[in-house]
Amino acid sequence: TVSAGARYTIDKKSMVGGARVLSLGQPGDLLSPAPLRAPYTLDVEKTWREFTPRIAIEYKINQNILLYASAARGFKGGGWQSAAPDLETAIRAFNPETAWSYEIGFKSDLFDRRVRLNLAAFQLDFKDLQVEQLDDVLLTTVVANAANAKIRGLEGEVTLAVTDGLTLSGSGSLIDAKYLDYVDVGRGLDFTGNKLPRAADYQFSVAADYETPVSAKLTLKAHVDYVYQDSIFYGPDNANREPGYGQLNARLGIGATDDGWSISLWGKNLTNKLYRVSVIPFLGDEASLYGAPRTYGIRLSGKF
């Protein structure tokens, strides 16, 4: 099977806004770290046009194995700065970023449909990547089309029906994500060759699900999974790093055989792993936001 399509988008945007000082600083007032340099009003408009085609090929070796390949182009719309200290910065538009996505792989159901195995290789070529850059003079961040990047990798998933009630599953990915060229002209920094922020080299998850009837109308269900993520960097300079970490989660419940209702006890991050979800470098230090600690609760659900 061969399928192809294309879309032509006319993206017209306008923005009316402004900024002014509501009050002068009084004793005890909290002052903004990014001060307004001068009050301003603006009324801007811009139109972008993008052509985004897609083609895909699928081939069935038999009823249980499918081979496929695809190529597609997409874009992320342009716009203006969300918080600006002056008119010159506020009217500085950034253009759409575009990406070509390529994928090849197979999907399969094997051994009398008791094993599902899927594997894919992919590549994304980004052009005019929208990146946030720190303006040391204006004390704020601005979005600019300052980079080109490439992401390529492998991902796979497997599901094994061990018995009618027990299912094991796993998934994982290997990723190489780097800037092909990225120069922060404002600060004179070259990030070319660095890893993309929040792109782990590898990650994986394993899970087990068990389901068994305890009576004609009740079913016991249990689930446990472990998810691991390799280390990541929080910025394009690859200076602020989060070590790899894993989380253990579980759920145990009972409910109606027809799924009309259920009640379950669940727990997340059962090992109480300490990890961060955001890091902002500030004056040589790090302002960190941490993820949820061990969390647990009871969930009651029903269908009407």
C-alpha positions in Angstrom: 0.0 0.0 0.0 1.3 3.4 -1.0 -0.3 6.6 0.3 0.7 10.2 -0.2 -0.7 13.6 0.7 0.2 17.2 1.1 -1.0 20.3 2.9 -0.4 24.0 2.2 -0.9 26.2 5.3 -1.3 29.9 5.3 -0.7 30.9 8.9 -1.7 34.5 9.6 -1.2 35.9 13.0 -1.7 39.3 14.6 -1.0 40.7 18.1 -2.2 43.8 19.9 -0.6 44.5 23.2 1.6 46.7 25.3 3.3 47.1 28.7 3.3 49.9 31.2 4.3 50.5 34.8 1.2 50.2 37.1 3.0 51.6 40.1 6.4 52.7 41.2 8.3 50.6 43.7 7.3 51.1 47.3 9.1 49.8 50.4 8.5 46.1 50.6 7.5 45.8 46.9 8.9 42.8 44.9 10.6 44.2 41.8 10.7 42.2 38.6 14.2 40.7 37.8 13.5 41.7 34.1 12.6 45.4 34.4 10.5 47.3 31.8 12.9 49.6 30.0 10.2 51.8 28.5 6.4 51.6 28.2 5.1 50.5 24.8 2.1 49.5 22.7 2.2 47.4 19.6 0.0 46.2 16.8 1.8 43.7 14.6 0.7 41.2 11.9 2.6 38.6 9.9 1.8 35.7 7.5 3.8 32.5 7.1 3.3 29.8 4.4 4.3 26.2 4.7 4.1 23.2 2.4 4.0 19.9 4.3 3.9 16.6 2.3 3.8 13.0 3.5 4.4 9.6 1.8 4.1 6.2 3.4 4.6 2.6 2.1 3.3 -0.5 3.8 3.9 -4.1 2.9 2.3 -7.1 4.6 4.5 -10.2 4.5 1.6 -12.2 5.9 -1.4 -11.5 8.3 1.0 -11.1 11.2 4.0 -9.1 10.0 3.8 -5.6 8.5 6.8 -3.6 7.1 6.5 0.1 6.6 8.4 3.3 5.8 7.4 6.9 5.8 8.6 10.5 5.2 6.8 13.6 6.3 7.5 17.3 6.8 5.9 19.3 9.6 6.3 22.8 11.1 5.8 24.7 14.4 4.3 28.1 13.9 6.1 31.4 14.3 5.2 34.2 16.7 6.4 37.0 18.9 8.1 37.3 22.3 5.8 36.6 25.2 7.5 38.9 27.7 9.5 41.8 26.4 11.2 44.7 28.2 10.9 47.1 25.3 9.2 47.6 21.9 12.2 46.6 19.8 12.2 43.2 21.5 8.4 42.8 21.5 8.0 43.2 17.7 10.9 40.8 17.0 9.2 37.9 15.4 10.5 34.4 15.1 9.7 32.2 12.1 8.4 28.6 12.0 10.7 25.8 12.7 10.4 22.9 10.2 11.3 19.2 10.4 11.5 16.3 8.1 10.7 13.0 9.8 11.7 9.6 8.4 10.8 6.2 9.9 11.2 2.6 8.9 10.2 -0.5 10.9 8.0 -3.5 11.3 5.0 -4.5 13.5 4.3 -8.2 14.2 2.1 -10.6 16.2 3.9 -13.9 16.6 3.4 -17.3 18.1 -0.3 -17.5 17.7 -0.6 -13.8 18.7 0.9 -14.4 22.1 4.0 -12.2 21.3 3.7 -8.7 19.9 7.1 -7.2 18.7 7.5 -3.8 17.1 10.7 -2.1 16.1 11.4 1.2 14.3 14.4 3.3 13.2 13.8 7.1 12.8 15.4 10.4 12.0 14.2 14.0 12.4 16.0 16.8 10.7 15.2 20.2 12.3 15.7 23.5 10.5 15.4 27.0 12.0 14.9 25.5 15.4 13.1 27.8 17.8 15.3 28.2 20.9 15.2 30.4 24.0 18.3 32.6 24.4 19.2 34.6 27.5 19.7 38.3 26.8 22.2 39.4 29.5 21.6 43.1 28.8 17.8 42.9 28.9 17.7 40.3 31.7 15.1 38.2 29.8 14.9 35.3 27.4 14.0 35.7 23.7 13.0 33.1 21.1 15.1 33.0 18.0 15.5 30.7 15.0 19.1 30.0 15.9 19.8 26.3 15.3 19.6 23.3 13.1 19.5 19.8 14.8 19.2 16.1 14.0 17.6 13.4 16.1 18.0 9.7 15.1 17.4 6.5 17.0 15.8 3.2 17.5 12.8 2.3 19.5 11.0 -1.0 20.2 8.4 -2.6 22.3 7.4 -6.2 23.1 4.4 -7.7 24.8 4.3 -11.3 25.9 1.0 -13.1 27.0 2.5 -15.7 29.4 -0.9 -17.0 30.5 -4.4 -15.9 30.0 -4.0 -13.7 33.1 -0.3 -12.7 33.1 1.1 -10.3 30.6 4.7 -9.0 30.5 5.8 -6.0 28.4 8.7 -3.8 27.8 9.8 -0.9 25.6 12.9 1.2 25.1 14.7 3.6 22.9 18.3 4.7 21.9 18.6 8.3 20.8 21.3 10.5 19.3 20.1 14.1 19.5 22.6 16.9 18.6 22.8 20.4 17.4 24.2 20.5 13.8 24.9 24.2 14.3 23.9 26.6 17.0 25.7 29.9 17.8 24.3 32.2 20.4 25.5 35.4 18.8 24.4 37.6 21.7 26.6 35.9 24.2 29.3 34.6 21.7 28.7 31.0 22.6 28.9 28.0 20.2 26.8 25.0 21.1 27.4 23.2 17.8 27.7 19.4 18.4 26.1 19.6 21.9 23.3 17.3 22.9 19.7 18.7 22.8 18.2 19.5 26.2 16.2 16.8 27.9 17.2 14.2 25.3 18.3 11.0 27.1 20.6 8.7 25.2 18.4 5.8 26.3 15.3 5.0 28.3 13.3 1.8 29.0 10.4 0.5 30.9 9.3 -3.0 31.9 5.8 -3.9 33.3 3.8 -6.9 34.4 0.0 -7.1 34.5 -2.0 -9.9 36.2 -5.7 -10.4 36.1 -7.8 -13.3 37.6 -11.4 -13.8 38.5 -12.2 -14.2 42.2 -15.9 -14.9 41.6 -18.5 -14.9 38.8 -18.8 -11.1 39.1 -15.4 -9.9 40.5 -12.0 -9.7 39.0 -8.6 -9.0 40.7 -6.2 -6.9 38.8 -2.5 -6.1 39.6 0.1 -3.9 37.8 3.7 -3.1 38.4 6.2 -1.2 36.2 9.7 0.3 36.4 10.7 3.2 34.2 14.3 4.3 33.7 15.7 7.4 32.0 19.4 8.0 31.3 21.0 11.3 32.2 20.0 14.5 30.5 21.1 18.1 30.1 18.8 21.0 30.9 20.4 23.6 28.6 22.2 23.8 25.2 25.5 24.5 26.9 25.3 20.9 28.4 26.4 22.4 31.8 23.5 21.5 34.0 23.0 17.8 34.2 20.4 15.4 35.7 21.8 11.9 36.4 19.8 8.9 35.2 17.1 7.6 37.5 14.3 5.1 37.6 10.9 4.9 39.2 8.9 2.0 40.5 5.1 2.1 40.3 2.3 -0.3 41.2 -1.4 -0.8 41.4 -3.7 -3.4 43.0 -7.5 -3.4 42.6 -10.7 -5.3 42.3 -13.7 -4.6 40.2 -16.7 -5.9 38.2 -15.9 -8.5 35.6 -17.8 -6.3 33.0 -15.6 -3.3 33.9 -18.6 -1.5 35.2 -16.8 -0.3 38.4 -13.4 -0.8 40.1 -11.5 0.3 43.2 -7.7 0.2 43.3 -4.8 1.1 45.6 -1.9 2.8 43.7 1.5 4.0 44.4 4.0 6.0 42.4 7.8 6.4 42.9 7.6 3.7 45.6 11.4 3.9 46.2 11.0 7.6 47.0 13.6 8.5 44.4 14.8 12.2 44.6 15.0 13.7 41.1 14.6 17.1 39.4 12.2 18.0 36.6 13.6 21.5 36.0 16.9 23.4 36.5 17.5 27.0 35.8 21.1 28.3 36.1 21.3 31.5 38.0 24.5 33.4 38.9 26.6 30.3 39.0 24.0 28.3 41.0 21.0 26.2 40.1 17.3 26.9 40.8 15.8 23.4 40.9 12.2 22.0 40.8 11.9 18.5 42.1 9.6 15.7 41.0 6.9 14.2 43.3 8.1 12.0 46.1 6.5 8.7 47.0 2.8 9.1 46.3 -0.1 6.8 46.9 -3.8 6.8 47.0 -7.1 5.0 46.3 -9.0 5.3 43.0 -12.7 4.5 42.5 -14.1 4.5 39.0 -17.3 3.5 37.2 -19.0 3.5 33.8 -22.5 4.7 33.3 
